[in-house]
Structure formats: structure tokens, C-alpha cells
């Protein structure tokens, strides 16, 4: 029945269904996350767990910056260096 209502409503009906689905997903995800946080707060090693999580986040941050922030060498520059190295090897 909901499918038929979505088809009859056209794009407006589909938009409402999409928003409702996203809201439901967000609420269920938030509920799961809160349950996990409550479970972590009850642990006796919460301080060590937080320290480990901080180290993991720092390591992930370094990896992301290394992956996206470094600029690869220019292609023509690499080719020019190889050509110079090849000429120097041939001259010897």
C-alpha cells in the first residue's frame, strides 16, 4: 500500500519517503551509537580505551594527510630526471 502511495505522489511522495527513511536510519544509528558509548563508560579501563582511541585517530589523521596533502612529483620532471640519469650512465 505504501508503494502505491509513493507512486501516486510522484516525485513529492518519493522525496517524503526518502526523507522518512533517512530519518529512521539516523535515529537507529544514533541509538546504536549511544548504546555503545554507555557500554564503554561502564568499563573499568575507559581511560586506557580513550587513550588508545586518541592514538588511533592521530594515526588515521597522519595517513589521510600523507595520502591527500602531499603533491606527487610532476610527470615531466620525473621523465627529465630519468633522461638525465640515462645520459649520465651512457657517458660513463
trRosetta pair geometry for C-beta under 8 A, 3 or more apart (Angstrom, degrees):
i j d omega theta_ij theta_ji phi_ij phi_ji
1 4 5.8 -52 -153 34 35 110
1 5 6.5 34 150 -17 65 105
2 5 5.5 -53 -148 38 36 112
2 6 6.3 40 151 -22 66 104
2 17 7.6 124 167 -113 106 122
3 6 5.7 -54 -150 34 31 112
3 7 6.5 27 154 -16 65 105
4 7 5.8 -54 -148 37 33 109
4 8 6.3 31 154 -18 66 107
5 8 5.7 -54 -144 38 32 110
5 9 6.2 30 157 -21 65 109
5 13 6.4 -162 139 -158 70 136
6 9 5.9 -57 -145 35 28 109
6 13 4.8 170 -143 137 45 116
6 14 5.8 81 -173 -82 98 62
6 17 5.2 8 -112 -39 119 151
7 10 7.9 36 173 -67 34 35
7 13 7.4 -62 18 89 12 145
8 13 6.6 90 75 -38 59 166
9 12 5.4 -108 163 80 96 84
9 13 1.9 109 84 -50 131 127
9 14 7.0 179 91 -19 104 57
9 16 7.0 -56 143 29 157 122
10 13 5.9 109 47 16 41 100
10 14 7.2 -81 128 -2 34 98
11 14 5.4 -54 -145 39 37 113
11 15 6.2 42 154 -25 68 103
12 15 5.7 -53 -149 33 30 112
12 16 6.6 29 153 -18 63 104
13 16 5.8 -53 -150 35 32 111
13 17 6.4 31 152 -17 65 106
14 17 5.6 -55 -148 38 33 111
14 18 6.2 35 153 -21 67 105
15 18 5.7 -53 -147 36 31 112
15 19 6.3 29 155 -17 65 106
16 19 5.9 -55 -147 38 30 109
16 20 6.2 30 154 -18 65 108
17 20 5.7 -55 -145 39 30 111
17 21 6.2 32 155 -20 65 107
18 21 5.7 -56 -147 37 29 112
18 22 6.3 28 155 -17 65 106
19 22 5.8 -54 -146 38 31 110
19 23 6.2 33 154 -21 64 106
20 23 5.7 -53 -146 36 30 112
20 24 6.4 32 154 -19 64 105
21 24 5.8 -54 -148 36 30 111
21 25 6.4 31 153 -18 64 106
22 25 5.6 -54 -147 37 32 113
22 26 6.3 34 154 -21 66 105
23 26 5.7 -54 -147 36 31 112
23 27 6.4 29 155 -18 65 106
24 27 5.9 -55 -146 37 30 109
24 28 6.3 24 158 -14 65 108
25 28 6.0 -59 -145 40 28 106
25 29 6.1 27 157 -18 65 111
26 29 5.8 -58 -144 39 28 110
26 30 6.1 28 157 -19 64 109
27 30 5.8 -55 -145 37 28 111
27 31 6.3 32 155 -21 63 106
28 31 5.6 -51 -148 34 32 114
28 32 6.5 32 154 -18 64 104
29 32 5.8 -54 -151 36 32 111
29 33 6.3 31 152 -19 65 107
30 33 5.6 -54 -145 37 32 111
30 34 6.3 32 156 -19 66 105
31 34 5.9 -54 -147 36 29 109
31 35 6.5 31 154 -19 63 106
32 35 5.7 -55 -151 35 32 113
32 36 6.5 31 152 -18 65 105
33 36 5.7 -54 -150 36 33 111
33 37 6.4 33 152 -19 66 105
34 37 5.6 -52 -146 36 34 112
34 38 6.4 37 154 -20 65 103
35 38 5.7 -51 -148 34 31 112
35 39 6.5 33 153 -19 63 106
36 39 5.6 -54 -151 36 32 114
36 40 6.5 31 152 -19 65 105
37 40 5.7 -55 -149 36 33 110
37 41 6.4 34 154 -22 66 105
38 41 5.8 -55 -148 33 31 111
38 42 6.8 30 154 -20 63 106
39 42 6.0 -59 -156 32 32 111
39 43 7.3 44 148 -36 61 97
40 43 5.7 -41 -161 7 41 118
40 46 6.3 108 157 -120 77 94
40 49 6.3 -155 -160 122 106 154
41 46 6.3 40 -130 -111 36 144
43 46 5.1 139 77 -62 91 77
43 49 6.4 58 89 -16 145 149
45 48 4.6 -39 179 43 95 115
45 49 5.6 105 117 -29 84 96
46 49 5.4 -57 -145 39 32 116
46 50 6.2 33 156 -21 67 104
47 50 5.8 -53 -149 35 29 110
47 51 6.5 30 152 -18 63 105
48 51 5.6 -53 -148 36 34 113
48 52 6.2 34 154 -18 66 106
49 52 5.8 -54 -147 38 29 111
49 53 6.3 31 152 -20 63 106
50 53 5.6 -52 -146 36 32 113
50 54 6.4 36 153 -22 64 103
51 54 5.7 -52 -150 33 31 113
51 55 6.6 31 151 -17 64 103
52 55 5.7 -52 -149 36 34 111
52 56 6.4 35 151 -20 65 105
53 56 5.6 -53 -148 36 33 113
53 57 6.3 33 154 -18 65 105
54 57 5.8 -55 -148 37 31 110
54 58 6.4 32 153 -19 64 105
55 58 5.7 -54 -148 36 32 111
55 59 6.3 31 154 -18 65 106
56 59 5.7 -55 -149 37 31 110
56 60 6.3 31 153 -19 65 105
57 60 5.6 -51 -145 37 33 112
57 61 6.3 38 153 -23 64 104
58 61 5.5 -53 -149 34 31 115
58 62 6.5 34 152 -19 64 102
59 62 5.7 -51 -151 33 33 112
59 63 6.5 34 151 -18 64 105
60 63 5.6 -55 -150 36 33 112
60 64 6.3 33 153 -19 67 105
61 64 5.8 -54 -147 35 31 110
61 65 6.3 26 157 -14 65 107
62 65 5.9 -59 -147 40 29 107
62 66 6.1 29 155 -19 66 109
63 66 5.7 -56 -145 38 29 111
63 67 6.1 27 156 -20 65 110
64 67 5.7 -59 -147 37 28 110
64 68 6.1 -15 170 15 67 112
65 68 6.7 -75 -132 54 24 82
65 69 4.5 -7 -170 4 69 133
66 69 7.0 -29 -75 43 13 95
66 70 6.1 5 -162 -9 47 120
67 70 7.8 -174 108 28 2 96
73 77 5.5 -113 169 81 100 123
73 78 5.4 113 109 -58 121 100
74 77 4.0 84 69 3 97 112
74 78 7.0 -168 89 -10 51 82
75 78 5.9 -55 -154 33 32 111
75 79 6.5 29 151 -15 65 106
76 79 5.5 -53 -147 39 36 113
76 80 6.2 40 153 -23 68 104
77 80 5.7 -53 -146 35 31 112
77 81 6.5 30 155 -18 64 105
78 81 5.9 -55 -150 36 30 110
78 82 6.5 30 153 -18 64 106
79 82 5.7 -56 -149 36 32 111
79 83 6.3 33 154 -20 66 105
80 83 5.7 -53 -148 36 32 112
80 84 6.4 32 153 -18 65 105
81 84 5.7 -53 -147 37 32 111
81 85 6.3 32 154 -19 65 107
82 85 5.7 -55 -147 38 31 111
82 86 6.2 33 153 -21 65 106
83 86 5.6 -53 -146 36 31 112
83 87 6.4 32 154 -19 65 104
84 87 5.7 -52 -147 36 32 110
84 88 6.3 30 155 -18 65 105
85 88 5.7 -53 -146 37 31 110
85 89 6.3 30 153 -19 64 106
86 89 5.7 -55 -148 37 31 111
86 90 6.3 29 152 -19 65 107
87 90 5.7 -57 -146 38 32 110
87 91 6.2 33 155 -23 66 107
88 91 5.8 -53 -145 33 31 112
88 92 6.9 33 156 -25 61 103
89 92 6.2 -54 -156 25 32 111
